[in-house]
């Protein structure tokens, strides 16, 4: 099955600084790369995704970059705010199948 | 439009008891999934379904059964609960792949916190 790894497991940043989380995957046929955010006690929700035919995508303070050769994609959060504190999961589906394999998550803590 | 709704939200079971978790979605999604979430383990797929009347095993299917008799509902059953099944269970649904075979967003229910004592 798909092997999905996230690093670092925990990241603490000062409010206003940037945060970067990296996700590596094993299946070179993977073509869709979403990031989900889960606040404490809540459900995971999609915050940004990217397809394999695009190298970077931005949405206000968040961005995702994809390196297909190295098989990793990263979540970038700029000007971090306390409400960015959460667990972030990357996920990778099998090609032609929307069955998602999730990483173990990154805990991001924004220090006011 | 309620999205994905799970029932119940909390449940405590004794070892050996059985129960069924219900998931309902009103987005006409073809795919439905059951995940369990344990501390430090992320989201692990138990079973999933690609359409009405179909089910398939995920990563951790042992001890669970599922059924999808109607497109909008996906049931997860525990026949004989064990303490190892103490977890938070999430149901999710999505469309099938988009044109070109790309994945699509999964929408999650609010979760069911199950404790087996």
Interface residues (C-beta under 8 A of the other chain):
Chain A: X1 X31 X32 X34 X42 X43 X44 X45 X46 X49 X51 X52 X89 X91 X93 X95 X96 X97 X98 X99 X100 X101 X102 X103 X104 X105
Chain B: X31 X33 X35 X40 X41 X42 X43 X44 X45 X48 X50 X58 X59 X90 X94 X95 X96 X97 X100 X101 X102 X103 X104 X105 X106 X108 X109 X110 X111
